[in-house]
Amino acid sequence: MLTLTKALHDQIVAHARQDHPDEACGVVAGPAGSGRPERFIPMLNAARSPTFYEFDSADLLKLYREMDDRDEEPVIIYHSHTATEAYPSRTDISYANEPGAHYVLVSTADADDAGPFQFRSFRIVDGEVTEEEVRIVESYT
């Protein structure tokens, strides 16, 4: 199960809506080993595409160095789907290289009346996708 604060949930959704009709992407980092998402890090979709996202390699390297310096890890890796349901595509699955992360997908298809709004979380390990419950809390205390 993914537990995250309402504030983080709202930041992810706002980023997805802001970048629509292009896919949005980013990371929520947390203390290494805690599994607790804390620091929202919106990233630039280097592909600038409505059907594909790609982290800029220089930005990603900088992010991983920063997380290492802060003793953090990526707890959530998120992106949006702009015209389809919030479910990992074959490309998403092939790029999932953080087995400990929660992969959050937000569908912004509702912005184009193409479908309902969705916020879903998945674990992706060795190409196998497992959906998990999302619990939104006011705070972690």
One Martini backbone bead per residue (centre of mass of N, CA, C, O) as a GRO file, in nm:
protein
  141
    1MET     BB    1   0.098   0.035   0.020
    2LEU     BB    2   0.020   0.375  -0.034
    3THR     BB    3   0.134   0.649   0.165
    4LEU     BB    4  -0.001   0.985   0.151
    5THR     BB    5  -0.031   1.304   0.137
    6LYS     BB    6  -0.244   1.540   0.035
    7ALA     BB    7  -0.028   1.740  -0.059
    8LEU     BB    8   0.119   1.547  -0.254
    9HIS     BB    9  -0.118   1.465  -0.424
   10ASP     BB   10  -0.184   1.758  -0.518
   11GLN     BB   11   0.091   1.810  -0.657
   12ILE     BB   12   0.077   1.588  -0.868
   13VAL     BB   13  -0.190   1.675  -0.998
   14ALA     BB   14  -0.107   1.965  -1.071
   15HIS     BB   15   0.124   1.886  -1.260
   16ALA     BB   16  -0.042   1.720  -1.460
   17ARG     BB   17  -0.235   1.956  -1.537
   18GLN     BB   18  -0.022   2.167  -1.624
   19ASP     BB   19   0.112   1.977  -1.862
   20HIS     BB   20  -0.129   1.962  -2.008
   21PRO     BB   21  -0.097   1.751  -2.284
   22ASP     BB   22   0.146   1.665  -2.144
   23GLU     BB   23   0.353   1.477  -1.982
   24ALA     BB   24   0.422   1.415  -1.655
   25CYS     BB   25   0.708   1.427  -1.416
   26GLY     BB   26   0.845   1.252  -1.116
   27VAL     BB   27   0.944   1.285  -0.765
   28VAL     BB   28   0.938   1.118  -0.438
   29ALA     BB   29   1.116   1.164  -0.163
   30GLY     BB   30   1.297   0.974   0.095
   31PRO     BB   31   1.410   0.823   0.343
   32ALA     BB   32   1.616   0.584   0.367
   33GLY     BB   33   1.409   0.297   0.433
   34SER     BB   34   1.108   0.424   0.495
   35GLY     BB   35   0.878   0.466   0.260
   36ARG     BB   36   0.852   0.792   0.283
   37PRO     BB   37   0.695   1.044   0.139
   38GLU     BB   38   0.821   1.403   0.113
   39ARG     BB   39   0.977   1.508  -0.159
   40PHE     BB   40   0.891   1.719  -0.409
   41ILE     BB   41   0.993   1.645  -0.770
   42PRO     BB   42   0.967   1.809  -1.036
   43MET     BB   43   0.990   1.734  -1.381
   44LEU     BB   44   1.112   1.732  -1.696
   45ASN     BB   45   0.985   1.662  -2.008
   46ALA     BB   46   1.202   1.600  -2.259
   47ALA     BB   47   0.982   1.507  -2.479
   48ARG     BB   48   0.726   1.675  -2.501
   49SER     BB   49   0.471   1.462  -2.460
   50PRO     BB   50   0.146   1.300  -2.478
   51THR     BB   51   0.289   0.976  -2.495
   52PHE     BB   52   0.564   1.061  -2.339
   53TYR     BB   53   0.839   1.005  -2.111
   54GLU     BB   54   1.145   1.195  -2.007
   55PHE     BB   55   1.420   1.217  -1.843
   56ASP     BB   56   1.665   1.418  -1.792
   57SER     BB   57   1.981   1.313  -1.753
   58ALA     BB   58   2.102   1.552  -1.593
   59ASP     BB   59   1.872   1.581  -1.387
   60LEU     BB   60   1.889   1.290  -1.279
   61LEU     BB   61   2.177   1.298  -1.177
   62LYS     BB   62   2.135   1.532  -0.983
   63LEU     BB   63   1.915   1.398  -0.813
   64TYR     BB   64   2.080   1.146  -0.716
   65ARG     BB   65   2.298   1.312  -0.573
   66GLU     BB   66   2.110   1.461  -0.381
   67MET     BB   67   1.988   1.213  -0.244
   68ASP     BB   68   2.255   1.101  -0.143
   69ASP     BB   69   2.331   1.352   0.035
   70ARG     BB   70   2.032   1.312   0.196
   71ASP     BB   71   1.949   1.015   0.237
   72GLU     BB   72   1.782   0.927  -0.025
   73GLU     BB   73   1.486   0.807  -0.204
   74PRO     BB   74   1.275   0.678  -0.435
   75VAL     BB   75   0.933   0.635  -0.366
   76ILE     BB   76   0.821   0.808  -0.610
   77ILE     BB   77   0.713   0.753  -0.947
   78TYR     BB   78   0.582   0.989  -1.178
   79HIS     BB   79   0.300   1.005  -1.415
   80SER     BB   80   0.122   1.085  -1.709
   81HIS     BB   81  -0.192   1.037  -1.872
   82THR     BB   82  -0.378   1.205  -2.133
   83ALA     BB   83  -0.569   0.950  -2.294
   84THR     BB   84  -0.542   0.735  -2.066
   85GLU     BB   85  -0.513   0.521  -1.847
   86ALA     BB   86  -0.380   0.443  -1.521
   87TYR     BB   87  -0.147   0.247  -1.685
   88PRO     BB   88   0.110   0.069  -1.763
   89SER     BB   89   0.312   0.057  -2.011
   90ARG     BB   90   0.549  -0.101  -2.178
   91THR     BB   91   0.748   0.131  -2.143
   92ASP     BB   92   0.716   0.174  -1.841
   93ILE     BB   93   0.810  -0.112  -1.766
   94SER     BB   94   1.096  -0.098  -1.903
   95TYR     BB   95   1.179   0.169  -1.711
   96ALA     BB   96   1.151   0.007  -1.446
   97ASN     BB   97   1.437   0.047  -1.200
   98GLU     BB   98   1.267   0.062  -0.907
   99PRO     BB   99   1.166  -0.183  -0.695
  100GLY     BB  100   1.090   0.017  -0.434
  101ALA     BB  101   0.890   0.171  -0.595
  102HIS     BB  102   0.629   0.384  -0.663
  103TYR     BB  103   0.398   0.384  -0.936
  104VAL     BB  104   0.254   0.675  -1.048
  105LEU     BB  105  -0.066   0.736  -1.201
  106VAL     BB  106  -0.207   0.999  -1.404
  107SER     BB  107  -0.517   1.086  -1.536
  108THR     BB  108  -0.601   1.359  -1.781
  109ALA     BB  109  -0.845   1.286  -1.971
  110ASP     BB  110  -1.071   1.468  -1.844
  111ALA     BB  111  -0.972   1.736  -1.983
  112ASP     BB  112  -1.084   1.588  -2.274
  113ASP     BB  113  -1.320   1.383  -2.228
  114ALA     BB  114  -1.172   1.070  -2.226
  115GLY     BB  115  -1.208   1.042  -1.906
  116PRO     BB  116  -1.141   0.958  -1.598
  117PHE     BB  117  -1.007   1.030  -1.315
  118GLN     BB  118  -0.672   0.913  -1.209
  119PHE     BB  119  -0.512   0.750  -0.910
  120ARG     BB  120  -0.232   0.531  -0.928
  121SER     BB  121  -0.064   0.234  -0.794
  122PHE     BB  122   0.260   0.066  -0.848
  123ARG     BB  123   0.434  -0.230  -0.889
  124ILE     BB  124   0.765  -0.285  -1.053
  125VAL     BB  125   0.891  -0.619  -1.111
  126ASP     BB  126   1.030  -0.772  -1.357
  127GLY     BB  127   0.764  -0.674  -1.536
  128GLU     BB  128   0.570  -0.676  -1.290
  129VAL     BB  129   0.232  -0.581  -1.223
  130THR     BB  130   0.108  -0.413  -0.918
  131GLU     BB  131  -0.156  -0.315  -0.762
  132GLU     BB  132  -0.224  -0.053  -0.519
  133GLU     BB  133  -0.311   0.099  -0.253
  134VAL     BB  134  -0.439   0.427  -0.167
  135ARG     BB  135  -0.339   0.643   0.102
  136ILE     BB  136  -0.481   0.938   0.239
  137VAL     BB  137  -0.323   1.186   0.442
  138GLU     BB  138  -0.253   1.455   0.638
  139SER     BB  139  -0.040   1.281   0.808
  140TYR     BB  140   0.221   1.072   0.965
  141THR     BB  141   0.119   1.099   1.285
   0.00000   0.00000   0.00000
